[in-house]
Amino acid sequence: MSQLTITEITPAFGADVTGVEPEVPLHPDDEAALREAFDTRGLLLFRGMEGMTSSYQRYLASTVIGKSGVAGEGATGTDEEDGAYFVSNRREGANAPFGRLLFHTDMMWADQPFQVLTLFAVEVEPPSVPTNFTSAAARWDALPDDLRSRIEDLHAVHVTGQQMRADPGDADDLLKPVRSQVRSTTKPIRYEHPRTGRSLLYVSQMMSDRVVELGDADSEQLLSELFAHLYDPDAVWSHDWANGDLVMWDNLAIQHARGNVDVEGPVRTLRKVIAPRPVLDATTESPKFATGG
Ligand SMILES: [Fe+2]
């Protein structure tokens, strides 16, 4: 029987997990309990994980999708070789160093975005900008019947993160990933999760460009209705970071966003590990970052 304690964070999604000790391999029963919680709750929060290595972070990320064997197996001991990178307003060369990020699934523009996204608070100073989450699975289930029937057979195009949907007047703090090439994919708006089979409301404010079957005005109108439903403040949960927090979530079922991060503001350094590691062709570049415009 599992030795972990797993409690709901909100009725719709999220679970708080206690009983995981950094660097200690989990009993198979605990691994199974984590997988079950990950698939049913979509997001897991572990507090007090100070000192956790990137290889243990990678072990947990792989474990929740059933891809792992032994903790530390194949570990190299360096963050880079363990596939970790940083979201930080202080560290040299970090991703998303400043600015605001609209709700999205990472790599939503790709045919197969990676499955698990994990962030570990290496160093955060209060008041740290929270990360905001919503469940695309729970929001599909909560769709009003008339809206659901309108989108049942429609498709949307998702493009490399351009943050196109800033409201007028508040665009200045939006972080603009700049890429020399545009990538895109087309998916059903009712997207079946490849692992859990749950229906997802698969559009995002950051990356969804248009509804394939509709003209421009109707497409924008429908997307704005879907965003209002998906990002209803009552459906969003915000995590206030403390040192040692690890949050891992299903990148497809749960979308994330954040408010404006300032390079002069409190230190906010999060270590990011994803699973499985995506295979990108050699022409896919990392974005550079700019705001405004
Ligand atoms: Fe992201």
Residues whose N, C-alpha, C, O or C-beta is under 5 A from the ligand:
A	BS01	LIG	D106
